[in-house]
Amino acid sequence: MIIDTHAHLYYENLLTDINNVLDRASEAGVTKIIAPAVDLKTSEVILKLAESHEMIYAALGLHPCDLKGKKLSDIRILEDFLRHEKVVAVGEIGLDYYWDKENKKQQKLFFTEQLNLASDFGLPVIIHTRDSIKDAVAILKNFRTKISGQFHCFSGDESDLAEILKFDNFYLSFCGNITYKKFSGLELINKTPSNRLLAETDSPFLTPEPFRGRQNEPANIIYTIRKIAALKKIDYQNLTGSLLENTFTLFKKLNRF
């Protein structure tokens, strides 16, 4: 059993082929998929997918790169969506200083408000941090006892990893780019304990070898897991068992289904 904790299934090429995408995922051993939204529109799409397909679960949030024109009142609308039974997390939320260096104040405000919302609902968060991990960690320290979550597609350095590992209730995940020849963070994977790892694809992005250059989808998660198992010198089945246990520990609502 494998759970893809991060697949953006609202993209058109995945959405229009969703039944085949899910069939291929099942054949690869994927039993559940958490699909994060990035705004209110994609939140609605994800909720409809979750209602129509047993293996799909929703994470709803306002992404830092999608805040242009957004108001804090949008978070109140998001609050209504979070009451859906198949919502298992608040996300994808966080900070992004790669694509948006000019809007840090708004990003921090929306990030903090959505962390408060997750705390109120007792839900974990799925965090995006591109060139912004230190600021994100600084904000999270105010929620140390209130929030659990996932740093998805981790791209920090060794000091960032050490800071995150101080949070007992946070996990990290790596994507298919770890299979690329020029990926430079392999040692960070070795330094991440197996009991703090989750599995994800970030579909339709970061397709692992041997399918790099094609659209990514949940079925490809096995290649990333195999790479992690080889790096850590862990049996593949033992690693998938740990990943599954970690996922159920963080995303507690998944235990209901």
C-alpha positions in Angstrom: 0.0 0.0 0.0 1.3 3.4 -1.0 -0.3 6.8 -0.4 0.6 9.7 -2.7 0.4 12.7 -0.4 0.7 15.3 -3.1 -0.8 15.2 -6.6 -2.4 18.2 -8.3 -5.2 16.3 -10.0 -7.0 19.4 -11.2 -4.7 20.0 -14.1 -6.6 19.4 -17.3 -4.5 16.5 -18.8 -4.9 14.6 -15.5 -8.5 15.6 -14.9 -9.8 14.6 -18.4 -8.1 11.2 -18.0 -8.7 10.7 -14.3 -10.1 7.2 -14.5 -7.1 5.9 -16.4 -4.8 7.9 -14.1 -6.4 6.2 -11.1 -6.3 2.8 -12.7 -2.6 3.1 -13.3 -2.0 4.3 -9.8 -3.9 1.3 -8.4 -1.8 -1.1 -10.6 1.4 0.5 -9.1 0.1 -0.1 -5.5 -1.3 3.3 -4.8 -4.4 3.0 -2.6 -5.0 6.7 -1.7 -4.1 10.1 -3.1 -4.2 13.4 -1.4 -4.9 16.1 -3.9 -4.0 19.7 -2.7 -5.7 22.8 -4.0 -4.1 26.2 -4.5 -7.1 28.5 -4.5 -10.9 28.5 -4.1 -11.6 27.4 -7.7 -9.3 24.3 -7.5 -10.7 23.6 -4.0 -14.1 23.1 -5.6 -12.7 20.9 -8.3 -10.8 18.7 -5.8 -13.9 18.3 -3.6 -15.9 17.1 -6.6 -13.1 14.6 -7.4 -13.0 13.4 -3.8 -16.8 12.8 -3.9 -16.6 10.9 -7.1 -13.6 8.7 -6.5 -13.0 6.7 -3.3 -9.2 6.9 -3.4 -9.0 10.7 -3.7 -8.8 12.9 -0.6 -8.6 16.7 -0.4 -6.2 19.2 1.0 -7.6 22.8 0.6 -5.7 26.0 0.8 -4.5 29.3 -0.8 -1.0 28.9 -2.3 1.5 31.8 -1.9 1.8 32.1 -5.6 -2.0 32.5 -6.1 -2.6 35.4 -3.7 -2.9 38.2 -6.3 -6.2 39.8 -5.8 -7.1 37.6 -2.8 -8.6 39.0 0.3 -8.6 37.6 3.9 -12.3 37.1 3.5 -11.4 34.3 1.0 -10.1 32.3 4.0 -13.6 32.4 5.5 -15.0 30.8 2.3 -12.2 28.2 2.6 -13.3 27.6 6.1 -16.7 26.4 4.8 -15.0 24.0 2.4 -12.9 22.4 5.2 -16.0 20.9 6.8 -16.2 18.4 4.0 -15.6 14.9 5.4 -12.9 14.0 2.9 -10.8 17.0 3.6 -7.7 15.7 5.4 -5.4 18.8 5.5 -5.0 22.5 4.9 -2.8 23.0 1.9 -1.0 23.8 -0.2 0.0 26.8 1.8 3.3 28.5 2.7 5.8 31.0 1.3 7.4 31.4 -2.1 10.2 33.9 -2.6 11.4 32.4 -5.9 8.4 33.5 -8.0 7.2 36.4 -5.7 9.9 38.4 -3.9 7.8 41.6 -3.7 4.8 40.3 -1.8 6.3 38.7 1.4 4.1 40.6 3.8 0.9 39.3 2.3 2.3 35.8 2.0 3.2 35.7 5.7 -0.2 37.1 6.6 -2.1 34.5 4.6 0.2 31.7 5.8 -0.3 32.6 9.4 -4.1 32.9 9.0 -4.3 29.5 7.4 -2.2 28.0 10.1 -4.7 29.4 12.6 -7.5 27.9 10.6 -5.8 24.5 10.5 -5.3 24.7 14.3 -9.0 25.5 14.8 -10.1 22.5 12.6 -7.4 20.1 14.1 -6.0 19.5 10.6 -2.4 19.1 9.5 -0.9 21.5 7.0 0.9 20.9 3.7 3.6 23.5 3.3 5.2 25.0 0.2 8.6 26.7 0.9 10.6 27.8 -2.1 13.6 29.9 -1.1 11.6 30.7 2.1 12.1 27.9 4.6 13.7 29.9 7.3 10.8 32.4 7.4 8.3 29.6 7.3 10.0 27.8 10.2 10.1 31.1 12.2 6.4 31.4 11.8 5.7 27.8 12.6 7.5 28.2 15.9 4.5 30.1 17.1 2.4 27.1 16.5 4.8 24.4 17.8 2.1 22.7 20.0 -0.8 23.4 17.8 0.1 22.3 14.3 1.4 19.2 12.6 2.3 19.0 8.9 4.4 18.2 5.9 7.1 20.1 4.2 6.4 19.0 0.7 9.1 18.7 -2.0 11.8 19.6 0.5 14.5 21.7 -1.0 16.3 23.2 2.0 19.8 22.7 3.3 21.2 20.7 6.2 20.5 23.5 8.7 16.9 23.8 7.5 16.5 20.0 7.8 17.8 20.1 11.4 15.4 22.9 12.3 12.4 21.0 10.9 13.4 17.8 12.7 13.1 19.7 16.0 9.4 19.7 15.3 8.3 16.2 16.4 5.0 16.5 14.5 6.4 17.5 11.1 7.3 15.3 8.2 9.2 15.8 4.9 8.8 14.5 1.4 10.9 14.4 -1.7 9.8 14.3 -5.3 10.9 12.7 -8.6 13.7 15.2 -9.1 15.8 13.2 -6.6 16.3 10.6 -9.5 17.9 13.2 -11.7 21.7 13.0 -12.3 22.3 16.6 -11.3 20.2 16.5 -8.1 22.5 17.7 -5.3 20.6 17.0 -2.2 20.9 13.2 -1.9 22.8 13.4 1.5 19.8 15.2 3.0 17.6 12.2 2.2 20.1 10.0 4.2 19.9 12.5 7.1 16.1 12.4 7.2 14.9 9.6 9.5 12.6 7.0 7.9 10.0 7.8 10.5 9.8 11.4 9.3 9.4 10.7 5.6 6.3 10.8 3.4 5.8 9.8 -0.3 4.6 12.2 -3.0 4.8 12.9 -6.7 3.8 16.5 -7.0 2.0 15.5 -10.2 2.0 16.7 -12.9 5.5 18.0 -12.1 8.9 16.6 -11.4 8.4 13.3 -13.2 11.1 10.8 -12.1 13.4 8.8 -14.3 12.9 6.8 -16.4 9.9 9.0 -17.5 11.4 12.4 -17.1 10.1 14.8 -19.7 6.6 13.3 -19.6 3.6 14.4 -17.5 3.9 13.0 -13.9 1.1 11.1 -12.3 0.7 9.1 -9.0 1.7 5.7 -10.6 5.2 7.1 -10.9 5.7 7.4 -7.2 7.3 3.9 -7.0 10.4 5.2 -8.8 11.0 7.9 -6.2 10.4 5.5 -3.3 12.9 3.0 -4.9 15.5 5.8 -5.1 15.0 6.6 -1.5 15.2 3.0 -0.5 18.5 2.5 -2.4 20.0 5.7 -0.9 19.1 4.7 2.6 19.9 1.0 2.0 16.5 0.0 3.2 14.3 -2.8 1.8 11.6 -1.3 -0.5 8.8 -3.1 1.3 10.0 -2.0 4.7 10.3 1.6 3.5 6.8 1.6 2.0 5.5 0.3 5.3 7.2 3.1 7.2 5.8 5.7 4.7 2.3 4.3 5.1 2.5 4.4 8.9 3.8 8.0 8.8 1.1 9.1 6.5 -1.7 7.7 8.7 0.0 9.2 11.8 -0.1 12.7 10.2 -3.3 12.6 8.2 -5.4 11.2 10.9 -8.7 11.5 9.1 -7.5 8.9 6.6 -7.9 6.3 9.3 -11.7 6.8 9.1 -11.9 5.5 5.5 
